[in-house]
């Protein structure tokens, strides 16, 4: 081969120095030329950006018309991701989705959450809808995303019921009786219910307890309603309409009130027991149909020495029930008055007989003989 041919072949295969250095740099990470190190770097396009995983729990919820329900979105950092994930949702008409927060800051290798509130309009179509919840984040020149499916079932509008228990009461003319008004939430009802009563003419009066009444989802609560009469109330049956209202929703129930004529008071002695030398207890039974309230008593011995308590806070005994009445004299009764031989009747004596007379609020008097 001639000298000229060698020169020609080498010229065709020559590799530029710059290209050769680049090749060696990518192969070995660095290359030394004349004692200088050329660094090897990777552009941003080749850096690891990481990723994240979006989940939602519970993934299936029930939402009453006009009411909210919640679920929780969880963002999990993977492959070294850290940053802010923006949340969005695709939902059908009549359903709105709110995230709190809407931008979730996810720590490196950790998790972060957002509360998802699903709102169903009052006229939202009942049935099951699929809501796609998506989280997106910018990582360098890339856009990362992850999605999860939330199933929302729209059920009938939140509501409540109003009931009287018992729904029928008997009231003796001149007295009062009461019943309970029960309120029960339905379909996730959450709010206050205001109660009112429509009372027919006839000298009837009503007095309620707690009003308005607060109801929480799935809860049942009650309040009292007292019906009072006078001696002028016409005997017979009355219907009182109880109405509960909340916004544009209202429901009513009927309470039947039977006003009866009071029968003569009937009080009998069922037994007695000794408390101390100056006190004993009577067991009294109301055999009538009218509550009996005791308001005074007298205690006499065989010598007709008498102790009297004129302003007695005695028990009120319901019809058909038995209650205890404490009778005190002497040192046990500072408000009693004594009429008799001084110092003769200061205590009860075993085996002695005493006559006790109790007076009711209606001025009925009942006398009982007790052996101490």
The 8 nearest C-alpha neighbors of each residue, nearest first, counted from 0:
[[1, 4, 2, 5, 3, 6, 8, 7],
 [2, 0, 4, 3, 5, 6, 7, 8],
 [1, 3, 5, 4, 6, 0, 7, 8],
 [2, 4, 1, 6, 5, 7, 0, 8],
 [5, 3, 7, 1, 6, 2, 8, 0],
 [6, 4, 8, 2, 7, 3, 9, 1],
 [5, 7, 3, 9, 4, 8, 10, 2],
 [6, 8, 4, 10, 5, 9, 3, 11],
 [9, 7, 5, 11, 10, 6, 4, 12],
 [10, 8, 12, 6, 11, 7, 13, 5],
 [9, 11, 7, 8, 13, 12, 6, 5],
 [10, 12, 8, 9, 13, 7, 14, 6],
 [13, 11, 9, 10, 14, 8, 7, 15],
 [12, 14, 10, 11, 9, 15, 8, 16],
 [15, 13, 16, 12, 19, 18, 17, 11],
 [16, 14, 18, 17, 19, 13, 20, 12],
 [15, 17, 19, 18, 20, 14, 21, 13],
 [18, 16, 20, 19, 15, 21, 14, 22],
 [19, 17, 21, 20, 15, 16, 22, 14],
 [18, 20, 16, 22, 21, 17, 23, 15],
 [19, 21, 23, 17, 22, 18, 24, 16],
 [22, 20, 24, 18, 19, 23, 25, 17],
 [23, 21, 19, 20, 24, 25, 18, 26],
 [22, 24, 26, 20, 21, 25, 27, 19],
 [23, 25, 29, 21, 28, 26, 27, 22],
 [24, 26, 22, 23, 28, 27, 21, 39],
 [25, 27, 23, 24, 28, 22, 29, 21],
 [26, 28, 24, 29, 25, 23, 30, 39],
 [27, 29, 39, 24, 25, 26, 38, 30],
 [30, 28, 24, 38, 39, 37, 27, 36],
 [29, 31, 37, 36, 24, 32, 23, 28],
 [32, 30, 36, 35, 34, 37, 33, 29],
 [31, 33, 35, 34, 30, 36, 37, 20],
 [32, 34, 35, 31, 36, 30, 37, 20],
 [33, 35, 32, 31, 36, 30, 37, 29],
 [36, 34, 31, 32, 33, 37, 30, 38],
 [37, 35, 31, 30, 38, 29, 34, 32],
 [36, 38, 29, 30, 31, 35, 39, 24],
 [39, 37, 29, 36, 40, 28, 30, 24],
 [38, 40, 28, 29, 24, 37, 25, 41],
 [41, 39, 38, 42, 28, 25, 29, 24],
 [42, 40, 45, 43, 39, 46, 44, 25],
 [41, 43, 44, 45, 40, 46, 39, 47],
 [44, 42, 46, 45, 41, 139, 140, 47],
 [43, 45, 42, 46, 140, 139, 41, 47],
 [44, 46, 43, 42, 41, 47, 48, 40],
 [47, 45, 43, 44, 48, 42, 41, 139],
 [46, 48, 49, 45, 78, 79, 44, 43],
 [49, 47, 138, 46, 80, 50, 139, 79],
 [50, 48, 78, 80, 79, 47, 77, 51],
 [49, 51, 77, 80, 78, 76, 143, 48],
 [52, 50, 76, 77, 75, 74, 80, 53],
 [51, 53, 75, 74, 145, 54, 76, 50],
 [54, 52, 74, 145, 73, 146, 147, 75],
 [55, 53, 73, 147, 72, 74, 52, 56],
 [56, 54, 72, 71, 58, 73, 57, 147],
 [57, 55, 58, 71, 70, 72, 54, 59],
 [56, 58, 59, 70, 55, 60, 71, 149],
 [57, 59, 56, 149, 55, 150, 60, 148],
 [58, 60, 150, 57, 149, 151, 61, 56],
 [61, 59, 151, 152, 150, 62, 58, 57],
 [62, 60, 152, 151, 153, 63, 154, 68],
 [61, 63, 153, 68, 152, 154, 67, 119],
 [64, 62, 154, 156, 66, 155, 153, 157],
 [65, 63, 156, 121, 119, 66, 155, 120],
 [64, 66, 121, 120, 119, 63, 156, 157],
 [67, 65, 63, 64, 119, 118, 62, 157],
 [68, 66, 118, 117, 62, 119, 116, 69],
 [67, 69, 117, 62, 116, 118, 66, 61],
 [70, 68, 116, 115, 117, 114, 67, 71],
 [69, 71, 115, 57, 56, 114, 116, 72],
 [72, 70, 114, 56, 55, 115, 113, 73],
 [71, 73, 55, 113, 112, 54, 114, 56],
 [72, 74, 112, 54, 111, 53, 55, 71],
 [73, 75, 53, 111, 110, 52, 112, 51],
 [76, 74, 110, 52, 51, 109, 77, 53],
 [75, 77, 51, 108, 80, 109, 110, 107],
 [78, 76, 51, 50, 79, 80, 49, 108],
 [79, 77, 49, 80, 50, 76, 108, 48],
 [78, 80, 49, 77, 107, 108, 81, 76],
 [81, 79, 49, 50, 76, 77, 107, 78],
 [82, 80, 107, 106, 105, 79, 76, 83],
 [81, 83, 105, 104, 84, 80, 106, 136],
 [82, 84, 104, 103, 105, 102, 136, 85],
 [83, 85, 136, 103, 135, 102, 134, 104],
 [86, 84, 102, 135, 134, 101, 136, 103],
 [87, 85, 134, 101, 133, 102, 84, 135],
 [88, 86, 133, 132, 134, 85, 89, 101],
 [89, 87, 132, 131, 133, 90, 130, 96],
 [88, 90, 131, 130, 132, 87, 91, 133],
 [91, 89, 130, 94, 88, 92, 95, 129],
 [90, 92, 94, 93, 128, 89, 130, 129],
 [91, 93, 94, 90, 123, 95, 124, 120],
 [92, 94, 123, 120, 119, 91, 95, 122],
 [95, 93, 119, 92, 118, 91, 90, 120],
 [94, 96, 118, 117, 119, 93, 97, 90],
 [95, 97, 117, 116, 118, 88, 98, 94],
 [98, 96, 116, 115, 117, 99, 95, 101],
 [99, 97, 115, 101, 100, 114, 113, 116],
 [100, 98, 114, 101, 113, 115, 97, 102],
 [99, 101, 98, 102, 113, 103, 114, 112],
 [100, 102, 98, 99, 86, 85, 103, 113],
 [101, 103, 85, 100, 84, 83, 86, 104],
 [104, 102, 84, 83, 105, 100, 101, 85],
 [103, 105, 83, 82, 84, 106, 102, 111],
 [104, 106, 111, 82, 81, 110, 83, 103],
 [107, 105, 109, 81, 108, 104, 110, 82],
 [108, 106, 81, 109, 80, 79, 76, 105],
 [107, 109, 76, 79, 106, 77, 80, 110],
 [110, 108, 106, 107, 76, 75, 105, 111],
 [109, 111, 75, 74, 105, 76, 106, 73],
 [110, 112, 74, 105, 73, 103, 104, 75],
 [113, 111, 73, 72, 74, 71, 114, 103],
 [112, 114, 72, 99, 100, 71, 98, 115],
 [115, 113, 71, 99, 98, 70, 72, 116],
 [114, 116, 98, 70, 69, 71, 97, 113],
 [117, 115, 69, 97, 96, 68, 98, 118],
 [116, 118, 96, 68, 67, 95, 69, 115],
 [119, 117, 67, 95, 94, 66, 96, 116],
 [118, 120, 94, 64, 65, 123, 66, 93],
 [119, 121, 65, 123, 93, 122, 64, 94],
 [120, 122, 65, 64, 123, 119, 156, 66],
 [121, 123, 120, 124, 64, 93, 65, 119],
 [124, 122, 93, 120, 121, 119, 64, 125],
 [125, 123, 122, 126, 153, 93, 64, 92],
 [124, 126, 153, 154, 123, 155, 127, 152],
 [125, 127, 153, 152, 124, 128, 154, 151],
 [126, 128, 152, 151, 153, 150, 129, 125],
 [129, 127, 151, 150, 152, 130, 126, 91],
 [128, 130, 150, 149, 151, 131, 148, 90],
 [129, 131, 90, 149, 89, 148, 150, 132],
 [132, 130, 148, 89, 88, 147, 149, 133],
 [131, 133, 88, 147, 146, 87, 148, 130],
 [134, 132, 146, 87, 86, 145, 88, 131],
 [133, 135, 86, 85, 145, 144, 84, 146],
 [136, 134, 144, 85, 84, 143, 133, 86],
 [135, 137, 84, 143, 142, 83, 85, 144],
 [138, 136, 142, 141, 143, 139, 135, 140],
 [139, 137, 141, 48, 142, 140, 136, 143],
 [138, 140, 141, 137, 48, 43, 44, 142],
 [141, 139, 138, 142, 137, 44, 43, 48],
 [140, 142, 138, 139, 137, 143, 48, 136],
 [143, 141, 137, 136, 138, 144, 135, 140],
 [142, 144, 136, 135, 137, 141, 50, 138],
 [145, 143, 135, 134, 136, 142, 146, 133],
 [144, 146, 134, 53, 133, 52, 135, 51],
 [147, 145, 133, 132, 53, 134, 131, 144],
 [148, 146, 132, 54, 131, 53, 55, 133],
 [147, 149, 131, 130, 132, 150, 129, 58],
 [150, 148, 58, 130, 59, 129, 131, 151],
 [149, 151, 59, 129, 128, 130, 58, 60],
 [152, 150, 60, 128, 127, 61, 59, 153],
 [151, 153, 127, 61, 126, 62, 128, 154],
 [154, 152, 125, 62, 126, 63, 61, 127],
 [153, 155, 63, 125, 62, 64, 152, 156],
 [156, 154, 63, 64, 157, 186, 125, 153],
 [155, 157, 64, 63, 158, 65, 154, 186],
 [158, 156, 188, 186, 187, 63, 185, 64],
 [157, 159, 185, 188, 184, 156, 186, 160],
 [160, 158, 184, 185, 183, 188, 182, 161],
 [159, 161, 183, 182, 184, 250, 162, 158],
 [162, 160, 182, 181, 251, 252, 250, 243],
 [161, 163, 181, 180, 252, 164, 182, 160],
 [164, 162, 180, 166, 165, 179, 181, 254],
 [165, 163, 166, 179, 178, 180, 162, 181],
 [164, 166, 167, 163, 178, 179, 168, 254],
 [165, 167, 163, 164, 254, 255, 168, 253],
 [168, 166, 255, 165, 254, 256, 169, 257],
 [169, 167, 256, 257, 255, 170, 166, 165],
 [170, 168, 257, 256, 258, 171, 167, 259],
 [169, 171, 258, 176, 175, 257, 172, 259],
 [170, 172, 259, 174, 261, 258, 260, 173],
 [173, 171, 230, 174, 228, 229, 260, 259],
 [172, 174, 229, 230, 228, 171, 175, 227],
 [175, 173, 171, 172, 228, 227, 170, 229],
 [176, 174, 227, 226, 170, 228, 225, 177],
 [175, 177, 226, 170, 225, 227, 174, 168],
 [178, 176, 225, 224, 226, 223, 175, 179],
 [177, 179, 224, 223, 165, 164, 225, 180],
 [180, 178, 223, 164, 222, 163, 224, 181],
 [181, 179, 163, 222, 221, 162, 223, 164],
 [180, 182, 221, 162, 161, 220, 163, 179],
 [183, 181, 161, 220, 160, 219, 221, 162],
 [184, 182, 219, 160, 159, 218, 185, 220],
 [185, 183, 159, 188, 217, 218, 158, 216],
 [184, 186, 158, 159, 188, 187, 157, 183],
 [187, 185, 157, 188, 63, 158, 156, 155],
 [186, 188, 216, 157, 185, 217, 189, 63],
 [189, 187, 157, 216, 184, 158, 185, 186],
 [188, 190, 215, 216, 214, 187, 191, 184],
 [191, 189, 214, 213, 188, 215, 192, 245],
 [190, 192, 213, 212, 214, 211, 245, 193],
 [191, 193, 245, 212, 244, 211, 243, 213],
 [192, 194, 211, 244, 243, 210, 212, 245],
 [195, 193, 243, 242, 211, 210, 192, 244],
 [194, 196, 242, 241, 243, 193, 197, 240],
 [197, 195, 241, 240, 198, 242, 239, 194],
 [196, 198, 240, 239, 241, 199, 195, 242],
 [197, 199, 239, 196, 200, 240, 203, 238],
 [200, 198, 201, 197, 239, 237, 238, 203],
 [201, 199, 202, 198, 203, 237, 232, 204],
 [200, 202, 203, 232, 233, 199, 231, 237],
 [203, 201, 232, 200, 228, 229, 204, 231],
 [204, 202, 228, 201, 227, 226, 205, 232],
 [203, 205, 227, 226, 228, 202, 206, 198],
 [206, 204, 226, 225, 227, 207, 224, 203],
 [207, 205, 225, 224, 226, 204, 208, 227],
 [208, 206, 224, 223, 225, 205, 209, 222],
 [207, 209, 223, 222, 210, 224, 206, 225],
 [208, 210, 222, 211, 212, 207, 223, 221],
 [211, 209, 212, 193, 208, 194, 207, 192],
 [210, 212, 193, 192, 191, 209, 194, 213],
 [211, 213, 210, 192, 191, 209, 193, 214],
 [214, 212, 191, 190, 192, 211, 215, 189],
 [215, 213, 190, 189, 191, 218, 212, 184],
 [214, 216, 189, 218, 217, 188, 190, 213],
 [217, 215, 187, 188, 189, 218, 184, 214],
 [216, 218, 184, 187, 215, 185, 219, 188],
 [219, 217, 215, 216, 184, 214, 183, 220],
 [220, 218, 183, 182, 184, 217, 221, 214],
 [219, 221, 182, 181, 183, 218, 222, 214],
 [222, 220, 181, 180, 182, 179, 223, 219],
 [221, 223, 180, 208, 179, 209, 181, 224],
 [224, 222, 179, 208, 207, 180, 178, 225],
 [223, 225, 207, 178, 177, 206, 179, 208],
 [226, 224, 177, 206, 205, 176, 207, 227],
 [225, 227, 205, 176, 175, 204, 177, 224],
 [228, 226, 175, 204, 203, 174, 205, 225],
 [229, 227, 173, 203, 172, 174, 232, 175],
 [230, 228, 173, 231, 232, 172, 202, 174],
 [229, 231, 173, 172, 232, 228, 174, 233],
 [232, 230, 229, 233, 202, 172, 173, 228],
 [233, 231, 202, 229, 230, 201, 228, 234],
 [232, 234, 201, 231, 235, 258, 202, 172],
 [235, 233, 258, 259, 232, 260, 236, 172],
 [234, 236, 258, 257, 233, 259, 237, 256],
 [235, 237, 257, 256, 258, 255, 238, 234],
 [238, 236, 256, 255, 257, 239, 235, 199],
 [237, 239, 255, 254, 256, 253, 240, 236],
 [238, 240, 254, 198, 197, 253, 255, 241],
 [239, 241, 253, 197, 196, 252, 254, 242],
 [240, 242, 196, 252, 251, 195, 253, 239],
 [243, 241, 251, 195, 194, 250, 196, 240],
 [242, 244, 194, 193, 250, 249, 192, 251],
 [245, 243, 249, 193, 192, 248, 246, 242],
 [244, 246, 192, 248, 247, 249, 191, 193],
 [247, 245, 248, 244, 249, 192, 191, 190],
 [246, 248, 245, 249, 244, 250, 158, 243],
 [249, 247, 245, 246, 244, 250, 158, 243],
 [250, 248, 244, 243, 245, 247, 242, 251],
 [249, 251, 243, 242, 161, 160, 244, 248],
 [252, 250, 242, 241, 161, 243, 240, 253],
 [251, 253, 241, 162, 240, 161, 242, 254],
 [252, 254, 240, 239, 241, 238, 255, 251],
 [253, 255, 166, 239, 238, 167, 163, 240],
 [256, 254, 167, 238, 237, 166, 239, 253],
 [257, 255, 237, 168, 236, 169, 167, 238],
 [256, 258, 236, 169, 235, 170, 168, 259],
 [259, 257, 170, 234, 235, 171, 169, 172],
 [260, 258, 171, 234, 172, 170, 261, 257],
 [259, 261, 172, 171, 262, 234, 258, 230],
 [262, 260, 171, 289, 172, 259, 263, 288],
 [261, 263, 288, 264, 260, 287, 289, 265],
 [264, 262, 265, 261, 287, 289, 288, 363],
 [265, 263, 287, 262, 266, 289, 363, 291],
 [264, 266, 287, 286, 285, 263, 267, 284],
 [267, 265, 285, 284, 286, 283, 264, 365],
 [266, 268, 284, 283, 269, 265, 285, 286],
 [267, 269, 283, 270, 282, 284, 367, 266],
 [268, 270, 282, 283, 267, 284, 271, 281],
 [271, 269, 282, 268, 281, 272, 283, 280],
 [270, 272, 281, 280, 282, 273, 279, 269],
 [271, 273, 280, 279, 274, 281, 270, 371],
 [272, 274, 279, 275, 280, 278, 271, 371],
 [275, 273, 279, 278, 272, 280, 276, 277],
 [274, 276, 278, 277, 273, 279, 347, 346],
 [275, 277, 347, 346, 278, 274, 348, 273],
 [278, 276, 346, 328, 275, 327, 331, 347],
 [279, 277, 327, 275, 274, 326, 276, 328],
 [278, 280, 273, 274, 326, 272, 325, 327],
 [281, 279, 325, 272, 271, 324, 326, 273],
 [282, 280, 271, 324, 323, 283, 270, 325],
 [281, 283, 323, 270, 269, 271, 322, 268],
 [284, 282, 268, 321, 322, 269, 267, 281],
 [285, 283, 321, 267, 266, 320, 286, 268],
 [286, 284, 266, 318, 319, 287, 320, 265],
 [285, 287, 265, 319, 266, 318, 284, 288],
 [288, 286, 265, 264, 318, 289, 285, 262],
 [287, 289, 318, 262, 261, 290, 286, 319],
 [288, 290, 287, 318, 261, 291, 171, 264],
 [291, 289, 317, 318, 316, 315, 292, 288],
 [290, 292, 316, 315, 289, 359, 293, 317],
 [293, 291, 315, 359, 360, 314, 316, 294],
 [292, 294, 359, 313, 358, 314, 360, 295],
 [293, 295, 311, 313, 359, 312, 360, 358],
 [296, 294, 309, 311, 358, 308, 310, 357],
 [295, 297, 357, 356, 308, 307, 358, 309],
 [296, 298, 307, 356, 306, 355, 308, 305],
 [297, 299, 355, 306, 305, 354, 307, 356],
 [300, 298, 305, 354, 303, 304, 353, 306],
 [301, 299, 353, 303, 302, 304, 354, 352],
 [300, 302, 303, 299, 353, 352, 304, 354],
 [303, 301, 300, 304, 299, 339, 305, 340],
 [304, 302, 300, 299, 301, 305, 339, 338],
 [303, 305, 339, 299, 302, 300, 338, 344],
 [306, 304, 299, 338, 298, 337, 303, 339],
 [305, 307, 337, 298, 297, 336, 328, 335],
 [308, 306, 297, 336, 335, 296, 309, 305],
 [309, 307, 335, 296, 295, 310, 311, 297],
 [308, 310, 295, 311, 307, 296, 294, 335],
 [311, 309, 295, 308, 294, 312, 334, 296],
 [310, 312, 294, 295, 313, 309, 308, 293],
 [313, 311, 294, 310, 314, 293, 295, 292],
 [312, 314, 293, 311, 294, 324, 292, 315],
 [315, 313, 292, 293, 316, 324, 312, 322],
 [316, 314, 292, 291, 293, 317, 290, 313],
 [317, 315, 291, 290, 322, 314, 285, 292],
 [316, 318, 290, 320, 319, 315, 285, 291],
 [319, 317, 288, 285, 290, 287, 320, 289],
 [318, 320, 286, 285, 317, 287, 284, 321],
 [321, 319, 317, 318, 284, 285, 316, 322],
 [320, 322, 284, 283, 285, 316, 282, 319],
 [323, 321, 283, 282, 316, 284, 324, 320],
 [322, 324, 282, 281, 283, 280, 325, 321],
 [323, 325, 281, 280, 326, 282, 314, 313],
 [326, 324, 280, 279, 281, 327, 323, 278],
 [327, 325, 279, 278, 280, 324, 328, 281],
 [328, 326, 278, 332, 331, 277, 325, 279],
 [329, 327, 332, 277, 331, 306, 278, 330],
 [330, 328, 345, 331, 332, 277, 346, 327],
 [329, 331, 332, 333, 328, 277, 345, 327],
 [330, 332, 329, 328, 327, 277, 333, 278],
 [333, 331, 328, 335, 330, 334, 327, 329],
 [332, 334, 335, 331, 330, 329, 328, 336],
 [335, 333, 332, 336, 308, 310, 309, 307],
 [336, 334, 308, 307, 332, 333, 306, 337],
 [335, 337, 307, 306, 308, 334, 338, 305],
 [338, 336, 306, 305, 339, 307, 335, 304],
 [337, 339, 305, 304, 306, 336, 340, 307],
 [338, 340, 304, 341, 305, 337, 303, 343],
 [341, 339, 343, 342, 304, 338, 344, 302],
 [342, 340, 343, 339, 344, 338, 337, 345],
 [341, 343, 344, 345, 340, 339, 346, 337],
 [342, 344, 340, 341, 345, 339, 304, 346],
 [345, 343, 346, 342, 304, 300, 340, 341],
 [344, 346, 329, 342, 343, 347, 328, 277],
 [347, 345, 277, 276, 344, 329, 348, 328],
 [346, 348, 276, 277, 349, 371, 345, 351],
 [349, 347, 351, 350, 371, 346, 276, 352],
 [348, 350, 371, 351, 347, 370, 352, 276],
 [349, 351, 371, 370, 348, 352, 347, 369],
 [352, 350, 349, 370, 348, 371, 353, 347],
 [351, 353, 370, 369, 371, 350, 300, 301],
 [354, 352, 300, 369, 299, 368, 370, 355],
 [353, 355, 368, 299, 298, 367, 369, 300],
 [354, 356, 298, 367, 366, 297, 368, 353],
 [355, 357, 366, 297, 296, 365, 367, 364],
 [358, 356, 296, 365, 364, 295, 366, 355],
 [357, 359, 364, 295, 363, 362, 293, 296],
 [360, 358, 293, 362, 363, 361, 292, 294],
 [359, 361, 362, 292, 294, 293, 358, 291],
 [360, 362, 359, 363, 358, 292, 291, 264],
 [363, 361, 359, 360, 358, 364, 294, 293],
 [362, 364, 359, 358, 361, 365, 264, 360],
 [365, 363, 358, 357, 362, 359, 356, 366],
 [364, 366, 357, 356, 358, 367, 363, 266],
 [367, 365, 356, 355, 357, 364, 354, 368],
 [368, 366, 355, 354, 356, 369, 365, 268],
 [369, 367, 354, 353, 355, 370, 352, 366],
 [370, 368, 353, 352, 371, 354, 367, 355],
 [369, 371, 352, 351, 350, 353, 368, 349],
 [370, 349, 350, 351, 369, 352, 348, 347]]
